[in-house]
């Protein structure tokens, strides 16, 4: 299991409304390890890097 999967699992244990979205990259050389974490109907989001 990847580290990001473990992080997602832990977040969801405490809050089922947490959403994760991986950064969409345009080029293969771009870093796709950036994730956005947000909650439904909440204006705040955080970023994590895997």
Buried (B, 14 or more C-beta within 10 A) or exposed (E): EEEBEEBBEEBEEEEEEBBBEEEEEEEEEEEEEBBEBBBEEEEEEEEBEE
